[in-house]
Amino acid sequence: MTVQQISVFVENRQGKLVEVLETLSARNIDLRALSIADTSDFGILRLIVNKPEEAVKALAEADYVTSVTDVLAVSLDDTPGSLARVLRILADAAISVEYLYAFVAHGKGKAYVILRVEDNEKAAAVLQKKGIAFADSKDIYTM
């Protein structure tokens, strides 16, 4: 239902993103999903990786500031309107989405949406009641 998302605060300078990714690669840590939001001075790189604890340790050793957040991992059919249905359910329940990002599992007909909401438990209960499936963290980490 939830997965660990690592947020990495990255200086907004040429080459800094690749340095973060090389730090992870050197430890054989594989990306599952990522999103980046930037300002003029820094970016927030949000990562889902196969080994979150090891990633946090590697990044800390390389002097990166990180935080770990539990986010919802929703499993959807990769069809038009699937995400809209999830967002409608949340909107109707007055649950705000802070941000989201998505990725597709090739050959499986599935899409996965990572959701950061104000209340994971409430959102999960509302979505489950409407028949929305969640990805297990093991499924995400071992993709």
Summary of the structure (lengths in Angstrom):
residues: 143
radius of gyration: 15.8
end to end distance: 15.4
largest distance: 45.7
contacts: 413
relative contact order: 0.22
helix: 33%
strand: 41%
